[in-house]
Amino acid sequence: MKIIFKSILTVCIVLFITSCSEKEKKEEKFTITGEVTGFPDGTKFYLRNLATDAVFDSTTVENNNFKFEGHLYSPPEQIWLNASVDKKFIYTNLIIGNDNITVKGDISDFPWNVNIKGSKTQEDFNFSQSLTKENNIKRDSLVQAFMKLSQEKRQEIGSEIWKDIRKLDSITQSSRINYIKSHPNTYTSVIELGYLKNQLPKDTIQKIYENYTPEIKESKYAKVVEVYLRENIAKIGDKFHDFEGMNQKGEKVKFSNIRGEYTLLDFTAAYCGPCIQAADELVEINKEYSDSLKIVSFTQDPKKDIWLKSLERDKVTWNSIWDGKGRYSETSIKYGIQGIPTFVLINPEGIIIDKWSGYGKGSILSHLKKKLSQK
């Protein structure tokens, strides 16, 4: 009996510890407490996920204070904290986990001089930003000066302004690369390396990557670098990368089995403004070129329900593929997706014959007409 009782007691203790551990994990959350001046009562602040461009929370300013509470499922996350006052977009950047964050500052301090504390990843990011802050402020000032010019003046002196901006960008990029190399124990370093990987030789990237801690190497941000080092990133003239995922009918599909004679691979996301603008043109192309071209969309949405709702909104009848990994999917990394929308045109032999990013009215048709007329 003693042995049985002891076994039961041991099981109960294990279950209790497991239950407490799971409860603690469930209760893990972030808070963002703001003390800000210059924002009228009722001003709405939003949290926007930089990876998906999706607003996932909002709150209002009351008596110079605001507060967010929530849970991040894959911390640390890159987040935009933003508001609009008198039609002016006000923002600052966060890189946080499920931490207690304080945000202090006047409206004039956004984005570069806001005091943000409470997160180790944020403190690392703050330091990296301090290295380029002066140049960023100058750049913002030059861009605003350019935007205020009349069309005539833009032609006249705009090129000189952009020459100065490019000089600043070059200096800023060097500072960011120096930070990456000298800070192998920060998430900011690996995030920046993911953005700037095309600016460095692969052997240099490999050396930097090897210095990261095991924890950072396991992150989704390091995945971008790891796949970049391991794979041939698709460019014009290369054979397409095959991939699998779920389509909107719930079927598991393989890209190589659903592509057409010519295939337009569309990298997109539900909350991407230019992607939404491109939707009508894609619908027209799907009708006009149905005999010779198939469109296949690959979504960077991590959430299935948001992806499916966007398909209804955009009237997508062709195959849209989802794998739930967002911008950190191996598929997006292998195709070298830096921004969306990105379009990849593949010929009958499976060779990439065109690749471009961004959208302007008629731009997709323009690319297709140019390339398909050569077949």
Salt bridges, closest charged atoms under 4 A:
ASP53 OD1 - ARG48 NH1 3.66
GLU69 OE2 - LYS29 NZ 3.67
GLU69 OE2 - LYS67 NZ 3.62
GLU77 OE2 - LYS220 NZ 2.80
ASP124 OD2 - LYS120 NZ 2.92
GLU134 OE2 - LYS138 NZ 3.59
GLU156 OE2 - LYS153 NZ 3.79
GLU160 OE2 - LYS163 NZ 3.47
ASP169 OD1 - ARG139 NE 2.67
GLU192 OE1 - ARG176 NH2 2.74
GLU226 OE2 - ARG230 NE 2.72
GLU231 OE2 - ARG230 NH1 2.93
GLU231 OE2 - LYS334 NZ 3.97
ASP238 OD2 - LYS235 NZ 3.50
GLU244 OE1 - LYS252 NZ 3.62
ASP314 OD1 - ARG313 NE 2.91
GLU330 OE2 - LYS223 NZ 3.13
GLU330 OE2 - ARG230 NH2 3.15
GLU330 OE1 - LYS334 NZ 3.70
ASP354 OD2 - HIS367 ND1 2.84
